[in-house]
Amino acid sequence: MRTAVLRGLYVIADTRLSQAHSRLDTRVAAAIRGGARLVQIRDKRPQPDIAEIQAVAKLCQHYRIPLLMNDSIELALQVGATGVHLGQGDASLREARQQLGDAAIIGITCHADIALARRAEAEGADYVAFGRFFSSLSKPEAPPAPVEVLSQAKQQLRLPVVAIGGITPDNGGSLIHAGADMLAVIHGVFGQTDIEAATRQYTDLFTAPRNDTAAQRSP
């Protein structure tokens, strides 16, 4: 089942952030070595570098790590990605499924709205994402989400639940304890000098004893 892989650290490589450093595939490789279970490329440039993205796609295929594209079904098809992550203003889940096929992984942002998540489940999403939970460098204007929405989602949905927004190794454990199956991180991984080490700080949260995880609190 494709949703069986949807637990652990979900890294989002924003090409605007990565341009100032080394090659994108090199940076994604470091995150995979650190234990990332799912990779998304977030490319908001007017003209995406297809060769750069295809290099990441080839890397993910080698390591058998799913690769999703942010927003763009067309780009996902072009580079041979595993699937796509959709916002509420993007193409419909039904359209994405028709174009990408039954095997694709398709997730959608639901902010803090359980009703949106229930609709997404009914329409065939593979996971739903909630957030932002803390102050976010990527989307500072995004409305905040209460941690309680994660436990509500786990009670009402059968889909994997993703938490996103300002997540650090210090506050991420509280989100896992509340019900998050995956933590989605951008700057906490790709904004760091040692990407592999930064990734391991997050992946360790998923193997921490329950008492340790439960004891963590957001700052």
Secondary structure as UniProt FT lines:
FT   HELIX           2..5
FT   STRAND          8..14
FT   HELIX           15..18
FT   TURN            19..20
FT   HELIX           24..33
FT   TURN            34..35
FT   STRAND          38..42
FT   HELIX           50..63
FT   STRAND          67..70
FT   HELIX           73..79
FT   STRAND          83..86
FT   TURN            88..89
FT   HELIX           93..100
FT   TURN            102..103
FT   STRAND          105..111
FT   HELIX           114..122
FT   TURN            123..124
FT   STRAND          127..130
FT   TURN            140..141
FT   HELIX           148..156
FT   STRAND          161..164
FT   TURN            169..171
FT   HELIX           172..178
FT   STRAND          182..185
FT   HELIX           187..190
FT   HELIX           195..203
FT   HELIX           204..206
FT   HELIX           210..215
//
